[in-house]
Amino acid sequence: MEVVRLRDEYIKLSQALKAAGLVDSGVDAKYAILDGEVKVNGQVEYQRGKKLRAGDEVSFHGETIRIEAGT
């Protein structure tokens, strides 16, 4: 499980995918999200600007990202 630590109150879904290294670019993130390949907390998410907060989990191609509060 990959962990993404927040620097602010939230991170957008497409940014989290890039930060975790699961996609190479924002364009890749956009199409993965629009194609319904990404789940947030177990639900398919189609909004690339979805705000993720501490405690959220993102699933993509068998990988899981946990969003945690920054230090």
C-alpha positions as CSV (number, residue, x, y, z in Angstrom):
1,M,0.0,0.0,0.0
2,E,1.3,3.4,-1.0
3,V,0.9,6.3,1.3
4,V,0.4,9.9,0.2
5,R,0.9,12.5,2.9
6,L,-1.1,15.7,2.7
7,R,0.6,19.1,2.6
8,D,-2.7,20.9,2.7
9,E,-6.2,20.1,3.7
10,Y,-6.8,17.9,0.7
11,I,-5.3,16.5,-2.5
12,K,-7.1,16.1,-5.8
13,L,-7.6,12.5,-7.1
14,S,-5.5,13.0,-10.3
15,Q,-2.7,14.6,-8.2
16,A,-2.7,11.6,-5.8
17,L,-2.4,9.1,-8.6
18,K,0.6,11.0,-9.9
19,A,2.2,11.5,-6.4
20,A,1.9,7.7,-5.8
21,G,3.6,7.0,-9.1
22,L,0.6,5.0,-10.5
23,V,0.3,7.2,-13.6
24,D,3.0,9.1,-15.5
25,S,1.0,12.3,-16.2
26,G,-2.1,14.2,-15.6
27,V,-3.5,13.1,-19.0
28,D,-3.0,9.4,-18.0
29,A,-4.8,10.1,-14.7
30,K,-7.6,11.9,-16.5
31,Y,-8.3,8.9,-18.8
32,A,-8.0,6.3,-16.1
33,I,-10.6,8.2,-14.0
34,L,-12.9,8.8,-16.9
35,D,-12.7,5.2,-17.9
36,G,-14.0,4.1,-14.5
37,E,-10.7,2.4,-13.5
38,V,-10.3,4.3,-10.2
39,K,-12.2,3.7,-6.9
40,V,-12.3,6.0,-3.9
41,N,-13.3,4.3,-0.7
42,G,-14.7,1.4,-2.7
43,Q,-16.8,3.4,-5.1
44,V,-15.9,4.1,-8.7
45,E,-15.0,7.8,-9.0
46,Y,-15.3,9.8,-12.3
47,Q,-14.2,13.3,-11.0
48,R,-10.5,13.8,-11.4
49,G,-10.8,16.9,-9.1
50,K,-12.4,14.9,-6.3
51,K,-10.9,16.2,-3.0
52,L,-9.2,13.4,-1.0
53,R,-8.7,13.9,2.7
54,A,-6.9,12.0,5.4
55,G,-8.3,8.5,5.7
56,D,-9.5,8.1,2.1
57,E,-8.3,5.1,0.1
58,V,-7.8,5.0,-3.7
59,S,-7.7,1.7,-5.7
60,F,-6.2,1.5,-9.2
61,H,-5.1,-1.6,-11.1
62,G,-4.7,-3.6,-7.9
63,E,-2.8,-0.9,-6.1
64,T,-4.1,1.0,-3.1
65,I,-3.2,4.5,-2.0
66,R,-4.0,5.7,1.6
67,I,-4.2,9.4,2.1
68,E,-2.7,10.5,5.5
69,A,-2.3,13.8,7.2
70,G,1.1,15.4,6.7
71,T,3.5,16.1,9.4
